[in-house]
């Protein structure tokens, strides 16, 4: 709180909140484009997460309204092809096993490119086989062969199968019921039944249930109450769990819950104010702008932490959601407006529309074979 | 002799392979493929896994937030059916970071698989005495009660008394309020079934305790008993003292 307090007092001293305060788009873009080209040896710890690096960087560049040269897109296509496993799914790196999270990241990265020819790299038949293999009888998903089970798996599988039109009832048998068991007495969801309510897992659970069309099993008032209380009254950003610290990445994981809840509530007759989300959009944007921007480009967890591509991606994704309620809310400077992201897939909206059209055509033509035989 | 030589070659090869996975893990603990290969090698070697438990504990010590090492530990226990070290291990990890998500997850899994519930309430109590804002410990309490008892009226009443004790100590600690409200709501009870808890909240308000959690609890209580005007007043109060959630309090008001 004291590091954030220093920043807010300094800002209130020099400028007032309604003077301009920029999102340093150019500096962030420089950091991102550099990262896409090469990463130093310090990134060994992410050596099994390379599709994630692709997605975090590509998505951030998209949000900032910039584009990636076609030559780079083709290099990325080549790289993602190289980590697509012969039996289906995408791996963390070459010569590794396919993993649901890196599969989600790779697919999202593909759909963050804007050349449709890149979409063809995805082997949909094998991907479907991989998802089916990761599905367990109790409805849960294992993250990789001989790997751990948690609710991220259901989200990754639901997103990937929806975007690639390879979903089946068999693939999600019992999944909604399993996810529902992850909701705790606090109202949020944990990684598995019994574990603590947590922003990341809650986002995954809710988005997955929406994709499966199974939101009736959620205790919505309890979830809403928990989610609203995750916004820090002083910092303005979100915490991941009760009584823990604020972190810029929860701008998306927690902030993202609100458009999803709206989507569900709008389906019911309710007294919902449809023009804005049920959290303090302005305060979240202030936190991101004032406290989460690294002066040399990139975004961070909180003041004092170093920048990284994960936080850059999720601070920007959260900023986008906070700006794009039905009535736009843009804090700091009108030029701070960034592109809207899809609250369920977290891919920029303009790409999602293209993807769903492509994907529907896939399932109509050669995809029918998949649907009928399985 | 040939068979014996072949066995030695395979074992020696595998031992070298095991060492390779150790080095790979050292460079990148998150390499889930290497951990999988390591398990395959361990199974082939059929060795005593005592060393492996020690190795895993060391990795956990230096990388307590790695999904892979905790999952590997779970696999070892499944292989050996030996959970004897796990409560000690998780307790040790939690003494460094009382909210480590993986440690709590692992502890819950071991408790559930092997029914090691004895002493768990004491452990939770110790943690809450140390830090009553430790939300993971509160969550764990719910888990233990849920696994060993039924959420009937008697249990909820007892747990409400437990929560009230901590609410009194720190009325602005969200964890204890979430526990109290959560056990009622999640198990589909209504507040009027627990008049002592209602009286407790009313008394706190009369004592002028300033706590948004108290106000929102009371608002829910009043709403449930049809006292909409009193609930409305509390939401007015909340819009002022908990203004970050203003939109939510307006939403709740409109539901009255």
Interface residues (C-beta under 8 A of the other chain):
Chain A: X44 X45 X46 X47 X48 X49 X91 X92 X95 X96 X97 X99 X143 X144 X145 X146 X147 X148 X184 X185 X186 X187 X190 X191 X192 X194 X195 X196 X197 X198 X219 X222 X224 X225 X226 X228 X229 X231 X232 X233 X236 X241 X242 X243 X244 X271 X272 X273 X276 X277 X278 X279 X280 X283
Chain B: X27 X28 X29 X30 X31 X32 X33 X36 X39 X67 X70 X71 X74 X75 X99 X101 X104 X105 X108 X112 X133 X134 X135 X136 X139 X142 X143 X146 X147 X173 X174 X175 X178 X179 X182 X183 X185 X186 X216 X242 X243 X244 X245 X246 X247 X248 X250 X251 X254 X255
